[in-house]
Amino acid sequence: MADPHPTERTRTNTGPGRLLIAVYLLFAVAATSRAGLQIATRFDAAPTAYLLSAFAAAVYIVAAVGLGRAGRTGRQVALACCTVELAGVLGVGVFSLARPALFPDETVWSGFGSGYGYVPLVLPVLGLLWLWRTRRDSDLAPARPAEVVPDQSFGPPAT
């Protein structure tokens, strides 16, 4: 059974986790602003790049929320976001260097995040490491089926 009160060691939103959440929020604001401006002013120039930046912004927002929650659901959301983010920055990074014609303008993840000091490449790795560091033993155990609880309703048994 999952611990309803996670310890300080298992909470993703304490200690270095707070700094990680702050960086995710900073990148959420930066990516949202960049994508919003690009989509509003010159969407026709590079729609794929601008939509990828908007997608990155959404991933950053959801990752920050997931890391900010202390429960199992928050951890799962953060894990999914960090994984998608790492795959995105690696995929877009490779394609933006190998086929620059596909990206007439940069995205947040272009060149592995070179426009942002490679933080977009390092951030999901740090997120995944933090999630691993703060995991509980119950996170590693396979999920058990729900226990069957006998009906304890009032009145005579149903026939």
N, C-alpha and C positions, 0 to 999 in steps of 0.2 A: 504494500500500500504506500502511496506517495506521502511524503512528509508534508502536512499542511502548513508547517512553519519552517521554511528552509533556513538553514544556518547561514551565518555570514559568509562562510566559505563557498556555499552553493548558490548564492544570489548573484545574478549577472549584473545587477544595478548598484553594486557597492564597490568601493575602492577604485581600481583601474577601470572597472566597468563603467563608472560615471564618465571618465574621460573618453572612453570609447563611444558612449552614447552621445556625448557632446560633439565629437568629431563627425559622427553620423548625422547629427542634426545640422551641423555646419555645412556638410556636403549636400544634405537635402535642400537647404536654402539656396546654396550656390547652383546646384544642378537645376532646381525648379526655376530659379530666376533666369538662368542661361537658356534653358529650353523654352520657357515662356516667351522670352524676348525673341528668340530665333523663330519660333513658330508663328508669333504674331507679326513679325516684320519681314521675314524672308523665307517662309516655308518652302516656296517653290525651288529655291536654290539647292537645298539638300534635305528633302523630307525624311529620308531614312536616318541620317545623322541626328536630326533634331528630335525625331521620335525616340531614338535610342537614348538621347540625353534625358528626355522626359521619363522614359522607362527607368533609367538609372536613378532619377530623382525619386520615383515611387518606391523603388527597392530600398533606397536610403531611409526614406520615411518609415516604411514598414519594419525595416531592420532595427531602427532606433526604438520603435514602439515595442518590438519583440524583446530587445535587450532590456528595456525599461521595466518590463513585467517580470516578476520573480517566479512565476509558476511554470509548470510543464508546457503549457500551450505557448507562452511567451518564448520559451527556449526553442520549441519546435519551429515557431515562426522565424526566429532569429537564425536558426540553423539553415532553414530553407532559403532565407534571403541571402545569407553569407555565401551559400553554395551557388545560388543563381548569380550573385554578383561576381564571384570569382570566375565562374564559367563565362560570364558576359565580358568581363574585362580581358580575359585571356583570348576569347574568340574575336572580339572586336579589335583587340590589340594586334592579333596576328593578321586579320583581314585588312586592317587599316594600313599596315606596313607592306603586306604582300600585294594588295590590290588597291592602291590609293585612289584609283578612279571611282571606286564604289563609295568613297567618302570625300566628296568635294569640299566639305567643311568638317571640322573636328567635332567629336562627341566627347563626353566626359571620359569615356573609356578608350578613345583613340590613342594609339601609340602606348598602350598599357597605362594610360593616365598621365602621360608625360606633361600635358598642359597644366596638370595640378600637382606637379612634383612627384609623380608616381604614387601618391597617397591612395588613389583608387585601386592600385594593385596590392598595396600592403594592407589596406583596411579590412578586406574580407579574410585575409590570412590571420590578422590579429583577432578578428571577431571569432573565427573558428577556434583559434587557440584559447581564447577566453572562455568560450562555451565548453571546450574540453576541460580546461582547468577548473571550472566551477561545476562540473557535472557531479551528480550524486550516484551512489552505487545503484540506486533504484532506476536511474536512467539507462544503465547498462543491462539490466535484467529484462528478459522478454516480458511483454505484457501478459498478465494472467487473465483468464476469462472471468467475467463478473460472477460473483457468488450468487447462488440462488437463495433468496430470502423467502421463507414461508409467508403466506398471506396471513397478516395479523389484523385483518379488518374485524370490526365488531359484528355480532350477530351470529346466527346459526350458519354452519357450513353450507355451501351451495351444493345442491344435489343434481 
